[in-house]
Amino acid sequence: MPLRVLHQPEQSSRPAEPLIAACAKLAPKAAAWGNSDAGWWHFERFDWLPACAALPHGDAVRCAQQFMTAWLEQSGQYRPRAWSRRITAARLFTLLQYLPILQQGRDAPWREAILDTIARQGRHLRRMEKRRGDSDPSFLDVSVTRSLVALCMPEDRGIGVPGGHVLDTSLTRLAGGHLPLDWRVAEDALTSLNLLDALQNAYIARRLSPPAPLAEARKVARLYVGGLMDAPDRFAALPCGHDGDRQKLQRLHLLRREEADGLLAGLGLRRLQQGKLLVHADLGHDDAGDFGAGSFSLTDGDERVVINCGAPSSFAAAVTPAMAKWRSALLSVPATSTLDEMADTPARGKLQSSDEGSVLTMTRRHGGAFHQRRLWLAPSGDNVRGEDVCRNPAKDALYRFHLPAGATVTRLDDKLTVDIRLATGKLWRFATGSARVDVAESVDATRDGIVEPSHQIELYPEREGVRWAFTRQD
């Protein structure tokens, strides 16, 4: 049996309840789902396995083994699409974590078949690592996973020795602050950090010395992932994202420190904090091809005041048809708290801090259009002021500010002010001086697999520039 690399993963990682139930229903027809356009990616990555493991024990074993049987029949031998490096690395890591569930109560041929496929895939990663790893900055997860398999499997399986030049290069690059671009997606960064922790644990379990740059690489990863959080057990409500796996976030004991700010800036993100107020802003990235540039989220302590709507994960969309429709709708600019156009135009950012507070300026240009947003956090930690300037928009400018589920809103008689009562009873006020303010329906999809009704404030400026503020009232 391979060495188990993570303690009780079913207790330290748990998908949302709707996704667990959906996987239980899919298990008897896993083969058909694995061949569908929506399901094949997650079927091949074994994203279903943590959801199966979260079921009561007997159901967990049955569902996991139904999925595994379908996979062994369809993809147990090499297939180019199913054995791409990223898919194979994700699949192997999940297999190593949840192997006891797959082996429970099965005979020797079944157990040997699973061990054989782990070894075969480990050798496949070794070949790919030799060919491309040293020149590919996104090879981190692949090189870490290959070393994990080498640590967990017997030497006669031909996976090679753990570590090596490719792993050292990947870890050194990360330790120097060069983050993979896909870490703009918080869940991807969390997955890589989990891999690094597993690698550390496996070296310790084998009583071997870890690679020299591993400790610093883990510190950088913990800082960065911690910088993405707005509470101890969730990610900030950034565009297209969701809260993340709360149990995993708590288990990893992440570092929420100012040192993360430089790492965030490297991937087009900014963080401002004064007192209990915390702002996460997304400037976008030239190479990411995403949207929501110029958007922000606002948190007061652990309570959200302004959010981006988020979106169900691609896994949630693959296992639940309703979530697929919501994901398609929410991967759009109107689901973010920013100007309702210039969708994929990254912003240039400038952050200044002084005794008068923190100021972030985000500037975007696209064709003849221009948008600049300034955010001021007062040193008192009780208000955020903003100024938006938009010139030559393709349509009338519209700024959206999405609010969290559970918040109630009241537009005051002056039609320029909106009171926001959070679910805990805390009162915030939005005010502007020269714009039309409407309150409209919105949704909060920051809990993966769950879409809740909420509200949004819509701001229609009368001139090129408009000023506004969010202020705590009690």
N, C-alpha and C positions, 0 to 999 in steps of 0.2 A: 504494500500500500504506500502511495506517496505520502510524504510528510504534509500534514495539514498546516497551511500557512497563516490562516487567520482563526482566532478563537471565536467559536460560536457565531458565524456570520449571520445566521437567521435571527440572532438577538441584537446585532449591531447594525443591521440594515433592513429597512422595511418599506416597501412601496406603499402608496396610498391604498386604502381599503377597496375602492372601486376597481383598481387594477388587479388586485389579488383575486377578487371575485370573477373578473373577466377572464383571467388566465385559467381558473378552474373550469370555466365553461368551454374554453378553447381546447383543453387538453385532449379530449376524445377525437377531435378533428385537427390535431396538430399538423399532420402531413399536408392537408389542404391549405391550412393557414400559411405553412412554410413555403408553399409554392405560389402564394398570392403576391401581387405587386406590393400591397401594403405590409405584409407580414414577413417576407423572406429575410430582410435585413436583420430584424430583431430575433427571428427564429434562428438564424445562423450565429448571431452573437450570444445566444443563450440569455437574452434579457428576460426571458420568462422564468428562469430558474429562481431568482430571489423571490418573485411573487409566489411561485409554487411553495417554496420553503416556508413562507409566512402562514400557510394554511395549517390547521391542526395536523398532528404528526402523520396519521394514517393517510389523510388526503394529500399531504405534502409529498409523501413517497409515491403514491399512485400517480398523481399528476406529473411529477417530475419524470418518472420513468416512462409515462406515455409520450411526453415530448422527446425524451432521449431515444426511445425506440424509433420514432419517426425520423429523427435526425440521423441515426446510424444507418437507416435504410436509404436515406436520400443523399446524405453528404458525408458519410463515414469514410469514403475514399476521396481522393483529391478531385476537386472541381474548381476551376480557376476563380469563378465569381465568389464561391463560398469560402475559399481559402486565401482571400486577399490578406495582406499583412495586418491591417487594422482589425478586420473581422476575426481573424485567427487569434490575435493577441487578446482581444476582449473575451472570446469564447474560452480560451485556455485559463485565463485568470478566474473566470466564474466557475469553470469545472473544478479547479483546484480548491476553491472555497467550499463548494457544496458537494464534493464527492461522496461523503457518507450517505447523503440522502439518495443519490443515484444507485449506490451499491447495496442499500438496505435490503436484506432478505433475498438477494439474487444469487444464482449459482455461479460456479467458477468460470464457465465460458463467457457469461455476461460481464463479469468483473474484468476478465482478461481483455475483452473487446474494448472496454473503456480505457484501460491502462494502455493498450496498444494505440488507440487514437490519440491519447495525450502525448505519447512518445513520438508518434508520427508527426503530429503538428509541431512539437518542439523542434524536431529535426528540420521541418519546413521553415520555421522561423530562423533557425541557425543558418540555413542556406541563404535566405533573404538578407540576413544581417551581414553576411560576408560580402554580398554583392553590392548593397546600397547603403548600409547603415551609416558609414562614416561621413557621407556627404549629404545626408538627409536630416535637416533639423527637426523634423516631426517624427523621428524614429525612436523617441524616448520610450514610449509605452511598449514598443516591440522589443527593444533590447532589454528592458527591465523584465518583461514577461518571459523571455527566453532564459534569462538567468534564474528566474524563479523556478521554472520547470527543471532546469539543471540541478538546482538545489533540492528539489522535492522528489526527483525520480532517481533510480539507481544508475550508476555510471555506465553500465553495460547497455543502456538504451540509446547511446550514441548522440546525446543532445549536446555534448561538449561540457567543458568546465564553466562554472558561473563566472561572471565578470568578463573582462577582456577589454580591448581597445575601444570597441564601439560603445559599450556601456560607459566606460570612463569618459569618453568624449561627450556623450549625451548628458551625463551628470555634471561634468565640468561646465558645459554650456549653460545648463540650468542654474548651477550655483553662482554663475556670473551674472545672473539676472536676465538671460535671454530666454524668454518664455515662448512656448508654442502658440501660434496664432489661434488655434482652436480653443485655447484657454479663455477666450472671450466668452465662451459658453461655460457658465459656472459649473455645471455638472461634469463637463469634460475635465476641467481642472481638478475637481474633487476625485474623479476616477483615477487620474494620474497620481494624486497624493496618496490615495489608498494603496495603489501599486507600490509606491516608494516605501510606505510603512510595512507592507507585506514583505518586501525584499529585505528590509532591515531585520524583521522578525525571523525570516528564514535563515539569514546568516547567523543570527544569534543561536537559533535552535540547532544549527549544524556545528556550532562552536568554531566558526570561521570569522576572519576579520572582514568587515564590509569594505567595499571600495572607498578610497580616501575621500572623494568628493560627495559621497552619499549623504553625510550628515548636513553639509551646507546646502545641498540640493533640497533636502527635506525641509530645512528651515525656510528657504525661499518659497517653496510650495505652500507651506503652512501660513506664511505671512500673506502671500497673495490670496489664497482662498479665504483667510480670515478677513482680508480687506474687502471682499465681496459681500460680507455679511452685514445685516442691519440689526441682528439680535443673536444671542448665543446659539440658536438652533435653526437658523434659516438664512437664506441668501436675500440680499436686497431685491426689491421689485423692479429689476431692470427689464428692458424690452425683450419680449419673447421668452423670458425665463420663468422659473417657478421657485418655490421655497427650497427645494432640494430634499435629500434624505435626512430628516431631522436626527434620527438615531446615529447615523454615521457622522454627521457634523459634531454631535456632542461627544462621541467616542474619541474623535481625533484631537480634541483639546486644542483648537486652533488659536493662532496668535492674532488678536485684533489690535494692531499697533500702527502708529504713524509711519513706521518704516515701509509699510505696504504701499504708501502713496506713489512712490516712484515706480514700483512694479505695475501698478494699475495704469499709470500714465503711459507706460510703454505699449499698452494694448488699447489705448483710446478711452480710458475710463478715468474719472476723477472722484475724489472723496473730500468733502469739507465737513468739519465738525466744530461746533461751538457749544459748550455745555452738553445738554442732552440731545441737542439737535444734530442730525446727521443727514447729509445730502450725498447721494450717489448720482453722478451725471455720466451720460454716455455721449462721447464725441463722435462715435463711429470710427472706422478704420479704413484706410485706402484699399487694403487688400482683402477685407472681409466680405464685401458685397452685401452687408446687412443694412438695416434701417433703424430709425429711432434716434438719429444723431440730433443732439441738442436737447434730449429729454432728460428728466431727472426724477428721482424719488426722494421723499422727505419722511424721516422717522423722528419721533419724539420719544426718547428712551427706547422702549421696545414696541411702541405703538406707531403704526403707519398713518401718515396724514395724506400724502400724495404718492400714488403708485403709477407704474405702467401696468396695463392689464395683464401682462404675462400671456402665456399660451400653454395648452397641454403639450407634454413632451411628444416626440414622434412615436415613442412606445405606447403612450396612452391613446394616440390616434390610431395606432395599428391594432389595438385590442378592443377598442370601443368605437363603433361608428359615429356616435354622437360627438365624441371628442375629436374625431377627424374633421367634422364640419366646423367645430369651434376653432381648431388649430388653423384651418385654412382662412377663417375670417379674422383671426387675431394676429396673424403674421402680416401686419399692415401698419402704416403710419398712424391712422386714426386710433389705434390701440395704445399709443404712446403719448406721454405728456410733453408735447412739443408743438411746433408749427405744423399745420396739417398739409404740408407739401415738401418738396425737395427731399424725397424719400431716401435716396441712397447717397446723399452728399455729405461726406465727413466734415466735421468742424475742426477748426484750429482753436486750441485752448490756451488760456493764460490764467494762472492762479496766483493771487496775491494775498498775503496775510499781514495784518498789522494789529495795533491795539484797537482799531476801529472795526475789526472783524475780518472775515474772509470774503474775497471777491473772486468769482470765476467768470471769465468772459469766453464765450463760445461764438465763433464767427464762421459762417458758411457762405460760399458763393457757388452759383450754378447758372451758367449762361449769363443773362443780365440780372438774375435775381440775387438778392442779398438778404441774409438774416443774421442778426447778432442778438444773443441773449446774455444778459448779465445777472448773476445771482449773488446777493449779499447775505451773509449770515451775521447777524448782530452778535457782538461779544456777550450780550446778556443771555443768549441762548433761548430767546422766546419769539423770534420772528425771522422770516426769510423774505427779503424784498427782491423783486425782479424787474427787469426792463427788457422788453423785446422791441427790436426795430426790424421792419421788413420793407424792402424796396423792390419794386417791379415784380410782385408775385404773379404767377400764372392765373391765379384766381384771388378773390377776396381773402385776406389773411384770416385764419382761424387758429386760435391756440386752445389746446385741450389740457385739462388737469383732472386726471382720473383719481377717484377716491376709493378707499378700501371698502370691502363688504362690511356691512354692519353700521356704517356711518350714516347718519340722517342729516339732511341738508334743508336749510330754510333761506330763501332769498328775501332780503329785507325790502321795505317799501321804496328805498331810494334806487333800487334795481342795479346798484353798483356793489352791493355787499352780500355775501353769502355766509351764513353761520353753519359750521360743520361740527356736529356732535358725534364724537367717536364712540365706538361700542362700549368703551369703559366709562363714558360719561364726560370725558374731557372735551372742552369747547375750544375750537379754533375758528378764526374768521378770515375769509378771503375778501379783499377789497381792492378796488381800482378807481381811478378818477375820470377816465375818459374813454370808455368803451361800453359796448352792450354786453351784458352778462346773462347767460342762460344756464339753466340746470337741465341736464338730459340724462337718460338712462345709460348705464354702462355695465360692464361685468368685471369681476375679479377672478382671474384664473391662476392666481399665484400658488394655489394648492394643486399639485398635479392630479389630473383626473377629476377635478371638481371645478365647476364654473358657477359662481354665485352672483346674483344681481347686485349692482352697486350704482353709483352716480358719477357724473363728470360735470365739471364746470367748463363751459364754453365761453371764450373771450373773443369778441369781435371788435377789433380796434377801429377807431374813427380816423386816425392819422397813421403815419408811418411808424411812430413810436407809441408804446403804451407801457405804463408802469402798474405794478400790482404788488400785493403783499399777502403773505399768510402769517397770522399773529395768534399766539396762544392767548386765551382770554382768562383762564383761571389756573 
